[in-house]
Amino acid sequence: ERDRGIGNRFLHCMPVLLKDNYDTFDYPTTQGSYSMLGHQAGVDAHSVDGLRQAGAVILGKANQDEFAYFTTGFSARAIQVRNPYNTLESPAGSSSGTGASIAANFALGGTGSDTCQSIRHPSSVNGLVGIRPSLGVISQHGIYPLSHERDTGGPMTRTVTDAALMLSAMATYDSRDPKAAWYPETDRPGDYTQFLDRAVYGVAGRNIGVVRDLGGSTSAAGTGVQGELIAAAVAKLEAMGATVYDVYLPDFASLSAGSRHYDMNQYFVGFEAEGGSSPRRCLSSARATDTNDRGDCAGIDGILETGRVGPRTAGLVALTASDSPDLAPTDTQLQAIRDMRDYVTGVMDAITDASGNPVVDASGNAIRVDALILSPGPTGGRTCDFGSTTQMGSIVVPVGFDESVGVPRGMEIFVRQFDEGTGIGIAYDYEQETLHRKPPVINPAPGGEGGTIAEFNARQRAAVATYAEQPPETIDPAHFVEVLEALAGPSDN
């Protein structure tokens, strides 16, 4: 069979945008912060390298909440990201630029990173499919961290098919990532598109649980219009042949390892070892003497000491810097996370009712659910901690529109550790049955004088070339304003 010259480049010429915390060898990575201008990696993040090898065309970096501390789409370096369906509504974050850009059809796929909802929530409100895989599926190499015990990269796309394709490219084994050992190369599917078979991996015959109690919260399946849309989606799953059960997880609790300062400094260690060049070398030079790895980080080598972190984020950066830079996760903390994952998996293997009594089938056998349904984002309370604590995987798929505000909503399909294929199969079958995703209506600004897209891109490349290699402290502010005005036109202010 002819391969049309593509070979194994299954993302051949697919345009992709990266969240601005993914390292690339050919373009700086700033984490949405002026303090990180001139931060140029020597090599691609492992997942980016996988995308390129599969044929993806990396268009550029998308805005994000500064250092991923927030979920509103605002960084000090760029304007507020808007939801393309309704610019008065939040695009969610911190992968806000990716979510809004893919929703607006600026690219076919994009990458996000998720510490607590930052793939799942922007996917939900931008009408996208987003996969937050189990930790260890996608390498953490080359992605600036917030917490290595909760962070994972993942794809954000318009369709389940594109998400499965991107995950196949991003999820190759990486010996540099300690968590990759959790998921041996021999156990990996390799090609996640195999699960796009509705007859084999679809909804019919599945046992699906709806989360009714998550650590005492009874709203995990959503509230308001989103809760109604998810309830309708669950009814649709049942009509498609699933058996639906209520699932109770009263003993769930959010856990982390409290090692953010340590994790960020460890990122810089690897960054420099692989030829990265940056005016920054640690989170805080004031604490550098406390660590063996960054003891020579001095002055404005530290992010905090630059004074160029945005005012909205500076307090959180300072709070993170107040932690010990040598505070690696303890065995006790890591065991608690494993125990919580075992608890959730145990309930999925043998569900109980609200009183804790076993639920059994007609033959007296325990009921094992294939996946759980919950609400991504704040309408179900702080549900993001569920995947972040357990380090288990999930996929968000659109379930319709909240017509009161004119933006999409999604549901989260939560699966066992390293069982992303099950989530993809269920999501694909549901997506194809419902086809909820519709593009936003986007009109050009009246009276715009920016010229063609090609002309704007040419001006942008020239502006980037002027400043991409310079640390922020060497930039003349007046000249910087001149460059921005040449790029976008004079400001009204």
N, C-alpha and C positions, 0 to 999 in steps of 0.2 A: 504494500500500500504506500502510495506516495506521501511524503511528509511536507510537500510544498516548500522544501528548503529550510524548514524551521527546525527539524530535528527534535531535540528534547527541550527546546526553548518554548515551553508551553505558555509563557507570558509574552511572547514575541510582540514587541512594540506596544505593550500595555503601558499607558501613561500613569505614573504613580507619584503621589506626594508623600513626603515624610514629615512626621512630627519633628519639631525642631530640637529634639533631644536624641535623635539618631545620628551617630557619627557617619560621615562620608569623607573619602579621601580627597574629593574635588570641590568641597564647599564647606564653609565654616558651620559650626553648630553652636547656637547661643542660648538654648533653653529659655528663649523669650526674654533675655536680660541684657541690658547694656553692659553689665559687668563682664559678660562673656564674649564681647566682640573680639574677633581675631582668634577664636578658639578653633584651631584647624587640626583635625585628626589625620594621622598618617595612613590609616587603613579604614575601610568600611566596617561598620558594625556587621557582625556575622549574618544577621537576618537581611541586611541590605545587600550584602554580597550574594546571598541566595536569590534575592529578587533580580539582581543584574544577571546572574548566570542563567536564570530562567527567561531572560529576554526583556524584562521590564525596563522602561525608560523613566529614569528619575527626573521629574520636572523641577523639583526644588523642595524647600522646607516650608511647612505651614506653621502659622502662629500657634502659640500655646499659652496657657497661664504660666506666669513666670516661675520657673523651677518646678512646675506642676503642683504648686501648693494649693491652688484654688480650682474651682470647677465652674467658672463663669465666663471664660473666654477673654480674659483681659491680661495683657502683659504690659510692663512699663515700656517695652521696646516698640510696640505696634498699637494700632487702634483696637478698640473693642470689636471682637468678632461678633457678627450678627447672624441670626438664624435666617437662612434664605427663604424660608416659607413665610416668616413674619419677622421683620427686622426689629420689632419691639419685644420679641421673645428671646429667651436665652438659647444659645447654641449648645450650652453645657460644656463641660471641659473635664480635665485640662486639655484633652485632644480636640479642642474646639475648632481650630483652623482646619484640621483634617476633616472633621465632621461636616462643617459648613461647605468646604470646597468640594467634597465628593457629592454632597447633596445637590450642589449647584452645577454639577456635571463638568467641573473644571478638570477632572481626571476620572479614570475608571476605578482606581483603588488608592488607598492610603494606609498609612500606619498610625497607630495610636500606642500609648502605653497606659497601663491601668494599675494604679495602686489601690484606689477605692473608687470605682465607677467610671474612670476616665476613658475607657473604650465603650463601656456599656451605656452610660447615660447619653453622651453625644450621639451615639448610634440611634438610640431610641427617639430623641427629639428631632433628628435630621432624617428620619425615614430610611435608615441604613441597616445593613447586616454587619454586626461587629462580633468578632471572636476574641474573648479573653481566655486563652488556653490555660491548662494546668501549668504551674511553674515547672520548668524543665523542658517543656515542649519547644519553646523559642528561646534561644540563647539570650542572656542578659548582656553579653559582650557588646560594648559600643553604644549602649543606651544609658544616658545619664540617669542615675538612680535617685529615688526618694527613699525606698526601703527595699533591700534585696530579698527580704522574706515575704514581701507582698507584691512586688513589681513584676509585670510581664508585658512584653510587647504583643501586638496582635494586629490583624488586618481589619480595615473598615471599608466596606464596598457597598454597591447598590444591589447586589444579588448574592444569594448563597453560593452560586457557582463560582463567582469571582472570589469570594472569601475562601472557598476551599482551594482554589488555584493558588492564591497568595499564601495561604497557610502551608501548602505543600512546598513552596519555595523558601519560606522563612523558617521552617521547622526542622531543618537538617541538623544532625548531631554536631556539637561543637565541644571539643575536648578542653577548651579554655574556660568553659562555664562549669563550675562544680555541680550545679543542679542538673546538668545534662546526664550525669551518671545515674540519676533517678530513673531515667527513661532510656534504656540501652538502645543502640542503633538497630539491633536485630528485632526490637519490639515495635519500632515505629512503622506506621502505615506506608510512609514514603509518598503515596499519592492519595490525598484526601478526597479527590473527586470520585473515587470508587464508591463513596457513600451517597452519591447523587443518583441512587437507584430507588425509586419510590416503592417498587414492589418488594424489594429485599430489605431496605433500611428505613422505610417510611413509617407512618403513624399506625397503620392497622396492626392490631395485635399487641401494641405496646401497653404497658402499665405506666401511667403518668401521674405523678403526685403534685398537688397544689399546696404550697406552703401556707399553713393556717396559723402556725405559731413559730416565730423565729426569736428565740431568747426572750419570750414574753411579749413580743410585738405580734398583734393579730392582724396587721395590715400589710404583711409582706407581699400579698398578691395584688397590691395596688389600692388606691383610694380615688374617689371622684371619677372623672371620665376615664382616666387610665385604668382604674379598677374595673369599670364597666367593659372597656374594650378587652381587657385580659380575660374577664369572665366569658365574654362572647367567644374569644379565641379558644378557651378551654372547652366550651360547648361544641365548637367546630371540630376540635381534636377528637372529642367523643363521637361526633357524627361520622368522622373519618375512620372510626374503628378502634380508637384507644379506649381503655378502661381507666377512669379517673378516680383517684383517691385523695382524700385530705391527709396531709402529712404534718406531724407536730414535732417540733424540735425545741422544746422548752429549755433545754440545758445548753443551747448554743450561746457562746459569748465571744465577743470580738477580742482577738489577740494579735500582738505584734512582738517584735524583738528589740525595739528601742535602739536601733543601731544606725540611725540615719547619718550621723557625722562620720562614723567609721566607713559606711558604705560609700559615701561620696568621696572620701579620701582614697579609698581603694580604687575607685574609678580612675582617679588621676594617676595612680601608680601604673595601672595597665595602659592608660592613654599615652604616657610618656615612654613606656617601654616599647611601644609599637610606633614610635616616631612622631607622635603628636606634638604640635607646637601651640603654646597658649601663653598669654600674659598671666593666667591664673594657674596655681599649682596646688591649692588646697581650699577647703571651705573657710577656714579662719587661721591666719598666721599667728594670731594671739595665742592660739591653743597648739600651735605646731610643735612646740618644745615638749608637749605631752606624748608625742607619738614617734616611734622609730621610723615610720615610713615617710613622714613629711617634716622632719625636724629642721630642714633647711628652707622651708617655706617662710618668707619674710615680707613684711610690709604689705604692699598691695598685690603681692602674689596671692593673698587670700581674697576670696570673693567678698566676704563681709567687709573687709578693710578698704575696698575700693570706694565705698560710698555711692556706688552706681547701681545698687539694687533698688528697685522701685519702692516707694514709701509704703505701698500696700503689702509688700512681701518682706520688707526688711526685718520686721519684728519676728517673723517665723524663721528667717534665716539665722537671726541672732539666737533664737531659742534652740534651733538645731545645733548651732555652734557651741552652745553651752553644755551639750552632752560631751562626754569624753570621746576624743577621736580614736581611742583604742578600745572602745566599748563594742566588741564583737558580740554577736548573739551568744547567749549562754546555752549550755546543754539543757538546762531546765526550761528555758523559753522555747527552744526548738522541740523538745519533747511535748510540751503543752500544745503546740500547734499540731503535732502528729496525733496526739490524743483527741483533739477536737475533730480532726479529719476522720479519724476512726469512728468517732461517735456519729457523725453525719452519715458516713458510709454504712455503718451498722443499722441505722434507722432506715436508710434506703433499701437495705437488704431484707429487712423484716419490719414493716411499718407497724405503728401502734395507733390507737385512737387517742382522743383528748385526755383520757384518764390513764394512759400508759399501758392499756391492755393490748395484746397482740391482735392484729387484724389478719384473718385467715380466709382462704378460699373454701369452696364447698367440700373439698377433700381434707380440710384441716391444715393445709400447708400455708406457711408464712407468705405474705404478699411482698414481692420484690418489685420496686418501681425502677423503670429504666431512666427516668429523668424527673426533675422537679421544675415547676413553673413558679416564677415570682416576678415582681416588678423591678425593672432597672431604674435606679434613681430615687429621688426623694419622695415620690408619691407613695411609696410603700415603707416609709421610714428609712433608716440607714441600712438598706439591704446590701449595699456594696461590700460591707464587711464579710458577708457570707462567703463569697468566693475568695476574697483577699486573705481571710483568716485560714480557710481550709486549703488554700492553694489548688483548688479544683477548678475545672473548666466550665465555660458556659458560652452560649451564642445568643445574641439578641436579634430578633426578627420583627419587622413591622406588623402591627395588628390593626392599624387604621389611623384616623385623624381625630384630634380633639377640635371639633368645629368651633368651639367657643373662643379658641385662640388661633386656630388655623395652622397648627403644627402637628406632625406625626407623633405617634406613640408606638412603643415596642414592648415585647415581653422577653424575659430572660429564660432560656432553657438551660438548666443547670445539670451537669453530668458528673459521673465519678472521675477520679483522677486518671488522666490519660485516655479518657473515653470520648474524645472530641468527635469521633466518627458517629457515635450515636446521636449527639446533638445536631450535627450537620444533617444526618438523614431525616430526623424529625423536622428540623427547620426547613429543609428543602421541600419536603412533601407539603407542609403547611403553606409555604410561600407559593408554590405552584398551584395549590388549590384556591388560594385567596387573591394573590396578586395585589396586595394593598399598596405597594409603593407607587407613588406618582411624583413626577418631578415638580419642583416649585415653579411658579410663574415669576420670571425675572425680567423686568423692563429696564432698558438703559436709562441712566439719569438724564433728565431733560436738559438741553443746553450744554451737554458735555463737550469739552474741547480737547480731550485727551488723544485724539487721533485713533488710528487703528490699533488693534491688539499687537500687531507686529511692531509698530512704531513704539508703543509703550514698552514692550519687552526689550527692544534695543536700548532705550533710555535706561531701563532698569539694569541691564547688564553693564552698561557704562558706569552707573552709580555704584554697583556692587564692586566692580573692578577697582574703583577709587579707594574703597574703604575696607575691603574684605581682609586684607593682610595686615591692617593696622590695629594695634591695641587701642582701646578707647581713650586712654589718657593723652594720646598724641593727636587726636582729632581736633581741629579748629572748629568750634561750634558755629561761627558765622558762615564758614565755608560749607559745613554740613547742611545748614538751612538752605543755602544756595543750591546745593545738589538736590535736595528734596523738592524745592520749587521747580527746578528744571525737569524733575521726574514727573511730578503730579500737578504742577501748576501752582501759582501763588495762593497762599492761605487767605481766607477772608478775615482772619483775626490779626 
